[in-house]
Amino acid sequence: MADFSWVIEHFDQIVMDSQDNLEVFGVIDTLTEVLKRSKAETMMGLMMDIKDATNLLIEEHNTNSVHSGSQLFRQYATRAWLDLEQNFQLLKSELIRTGEQFRINALASKQKIAHISSRFLRDGMKILTYGSSVEVIAIIEAALEQGKRLSVYVTETESSSPVYKFLMERNIPVTLMPISAAAYVMKDVDLVLVGAEVVVENGGIINTVHTLVLLY
């Protein structure tokens, strides 16, 4: 059996070192490293190594991001196996290349999302945010760089909230409040910004912060 004693420490280090402390970076990077170290000579053996490493990650970090990131990695490996006409060495090389490219693509996607989404924020808008999404911060930052004046309701109970701290550091009008007060201010809100821990194939989102409450 392969030695995976390094997996959790490697994952934790990658997440800590990533710009936004995103677990999905840790998952993809760790499973890519599993591929590099794997001595498997068959597709079945390689998938078993990925599965064993994934189980360790989920046992230690049982979050939506870890589940979805590892599932995405395994699904891509299965599809690539068929697309590459079951050439094992070519498959392994392609998966490693794709895993290494993932972080570059993810950072570029963050910038693109912020640029496109900031167009929906107009000067003088009142915005309500829920959760501590790095994408929400990036969108607001892009709008501010465009010279738009905003005021923000942050539905957090702690002043240590990343969104709240970001706004306070830039002297943006911000109100910190519990989510239970959202219904009271919603009549004055022009736009609600929430992040997504997981985006599913049909466009739906999954969050541990229960964003469904904002619909009522």
C-alpha positions in Angstrom: 0.0 0.0 0.0 1.3 3.5 -0.9 2.4 5.8 1.9 0.1 8.7 2.4 1.3 9.9 5.8 2.3 13.2 4.1 -1.1 14.0 2.6 -2.7 16.0 5.4 0.3 18.1 6.1 0.8 18.8 2.4 -2.9 19.8 2.1 -2.8 22.1 5.1 0.4 23.8 3.9 -1.0 24.5 0.4 -4.2 26.0 1.8 -2.2 28.2 4.2 0.1 29.4 1.5 -2.7 30.0 -1.1 -3.7 33.7 -1.5 -7.3 33.1 -0.3 -6.9 30.0 1.9 -9.1 28.0 -0.5 -9.4 24.3 0.3 -10.0 23.4 -3.4 -6.4 24.5 -4.1 -5.2 22.1 -1.4 -7.3 19.2 -2.8 -6.2 19.6 -6.5 -2.5 20.2 -5.5 -2.4 17.3 -3.1 -4.0 14.8 -5.5 -1.7 16.0 -8.3 1.2 15.3 -5.9 -0.3 11.8 -5.3 -0.1 11.2 -9.0 3.6 12.3 -9.1 4.5 10.0 -6.2 2.3 7.0 -7.3 4.1 3.9 -8.3 0.9 2.4 -9.8 1.3 1.0 -13.3 -2.4 0.6 -14.1 -5.4 2.9 -14.2 -7.1 0.9 -11.4 -4.0 1.3 -9.2 -3.8 5.0 -9.9 -7.5 5.5 -9.1 -7.0 3.5 -5.9 -4.2 5.8 -4.8 -6.4 8.9 -5.5 -9.3 7.3 -3.6 -7.2 6.4 -0.6 -5.7 10.0 -0.4 -9.1 11.5 -0.9 -10.6 9.4 2.0 -7.8 10.7 4.3 -8.6 14.3 3.3 -12.3 13.9 3.9 -11.7 12.2 7.2 -9.6 15.2 8.4 -11.5 18.0 6.5 -15.1 16.9 5.9 -16.2 20.0 4.0 -18.1 20.7 0.8 -15.0 22.1 -0.9 -13.0 19.0 -0.2 -15.8 16.7 -1.3 -16.5 18.6 -4.6 -12.8 19.2 -5.4 -11.9 15.5 -5.0 -14.9 14.4 -6.9 -14.1 16.8 -9.8 -10.6 15.4 -9.9 -11.7 11.8 -10.1 -14.3 12.5 -12.7 -11.8 14.3 -14.9 -9.4 11.4 -14.5 -12.1 8.9 -15.7 -13.0 11.0 -18.7 -9.4 11.6 -19.7 -8.7 7.8 -19.5 -11.3 7.4 -22.3 -10.3 10.4 -24.3 -6.7 9.4 -24.4 -7.6 5.9 -25.6 -6.5 4.2 -22.4 -2.8 5.2 -22.7 -1.7 5.1 -19.1 1.5 7.1 -19.3 -0.1 9.8 -21.4 -3.0 9.9 -18.9 -0.7 10.3 -15.9 1.2 13.1 -17.6 -1.9 14.9 -18.7 -3.5 14.8 -15.2 -0.3 16.2 -13.6 -0.2 19.0 -16.2 -3.8 19.8 -15.7 -3.5 19.8 -11.9 -0.5 22.2 -12.1 -2.5 24.5 -14.5 -5.5 24.5 -12.2 -4.2 27.2 -9.8 -3.3 29.5 -12.7 -6.7 29.1 -14.2 -8.5 29.6 -10.9 -6.7 32.9 -10.2 -7.5 34.1 -13.7 -11.1 33.1 -13.2 -11.4 35.1 -10.0 -10.2 38.2 -11.7 -12.5 37.7 -14.6 -15.5 37.1 -12.3 -14.7 40.3 -10.4 -14.4 42.3 -13.6 -17.6 41.1 -15.2 -19.7 41.2 -11.9 -18.5 44.7 -10.9 -20.4 46.0 -13.9 -23.7 45.3 -12.1 -22.7 47.5 -9.2 -23.8 51.1 -9.9 -22.6 54.2 -8.2 -24.5 54.9 -4.9 -25.7 51.3 -4.5 -26.6 49.8 -1.2 -25.3 46.2 -1.0 -25.9 43.4 1.4 -23.3 40.7 1.7 -23.6 37.3 3.4 -20.6 35.1 4.2 -16.9 35.8 3.8 -16.4 35.0 0.1 -13.1 36.1 -1.5 -15.1 36.6 -4.7 -17.4 39.1 -3.1 -14.5 41.1 -1.8 -12.9 41.0 -5.3 -16.1 42.2 -6.9 -16.5 45.1 -4.4 -12.8 46.0 -4.8 -13.2 46.1 -8.6 -16.2 48.4 -8.3 -14.3 50.7 -6.0 -11.4 50.9 -8.4 -13.9 52.1 -11.0 -14.7 55.0 -8.7 -18.1 53.8 -7.6 -19.4 54.8 -4.2 -21.0 52.0 -2.3 -22.5 51.4 1.2 -22.6 47.9 2.5 -24.5 45.8 5.0 -22.4 42.9 6.2 -24.4 40.1 7.8 -21.8 38.9 10.3 -21.7 39.1 14.1 -18.0 39.5 14.4 -15.9 42.5 13.4 -13.2 40.1 12.4 -15.2 39.3 9.2 -12.9 39.6 6.2 -15.5 41.6 4.2 -16.1 44.0 7.1 -12.3 44.5 7.7 -11.8 45.0 4.0 -14.4 47.8 3.9 -13.3 49.4 7.1 -9.7 49.6 5.9 -11.0 51.6 2.8 -13.4 53.8 4.8 -16.4 52.4 3.0 -19.7 53.0 4.8 -20.5 49.6 6.3 -23.0 48.3 8.8 -22.3 45.1 10.7 -25.5 43.2 11.6 -26.8 39.7 12.3 -28.5 37.7 9.5 -31.8 37.9 11.5 -31.9 41.7 10.7 -31.6 41.2 6.9 -35.3 41.2 6.3 -35.6 44.6 8.1 -33.0 46.3 5.8 -33.8 44.4 2.6 -36.3 47.1 1.4 -33.3 49.5 1.2 -30.9 47.1 -0.5 -30.2 47.3 -4.2 -28.1 44.2 -4.6 -27.2 41.1 -2.6 -23.8 39.5 -3.0 -23.1 36.0 -1.8 -20.3 33.6 -2.5 -20.6 29.9 -3.3 -18.8 27.1 -1.6 -19.9 24.7 -4.4 -21.4 25.5 -7.8 -23.3 22.5 -9.2 -23.7 21.6 -12.9 -27.2 23.1 -13.2 -26.0 26.5 -11.9 -27.2 26.0 -8.3 -25.0 26.9 -5.4 -24.3 25.2 -2.1 -23.2 27.1 1.0 -22.7 26.2 4.6 -23.9 29.6 5.6 -27.5 28.9 4.5 -28.0 31.6 1.9 -31.6 30.3 1.2 -32.7 32.4 4.2 -32.2 35.6 2.1 -35.0 34.6 -0.2 -37.7 34.8 2.5 
